Amino acid sequence: MKRAEQEIAELEAQLEELDKEMTRPEIAANVGELMDIHKTAEAVRKKLETVYEDWERYSQELEELEE
């Protein structure tokens, strides 16, 4: 579970950085580079969603074990 929490934090930080990159004027003016960053951000979002689901599953399993 700790590993999932660490991965969530890393992915959220990466996503935040990518979002900041996309707002930079020199990136926004370069459609090709903007699209590349957008694709990367979408991949990170999908990975983050998967890790959130894993974390929820681990959390539920832990609660069941504690009962």
Stockholm file with secondary structure:
# STOCKHOLM 1.0

chainA/1-67         MKRAEQEIAELEAQLEELDKEMTRPEIAANVGELMDIHKTAEAVRKKLETVYEDWERYSQELEELEE
#=GR chainA/1-67 SS CHHHHHHHHHHHHHHHHHHHHHHSHHHHTCHHHHHHHHHHHHHHHHHHHHHHHHHHHHHHHHHHHHC
#=GC SS_cons        CHHHHHHHHHHHHHHHHHHHHHHSHHHHTCHHHHHHHHHHHHHHHHHHHHHHHHHHHHHHHHHHHHC
//
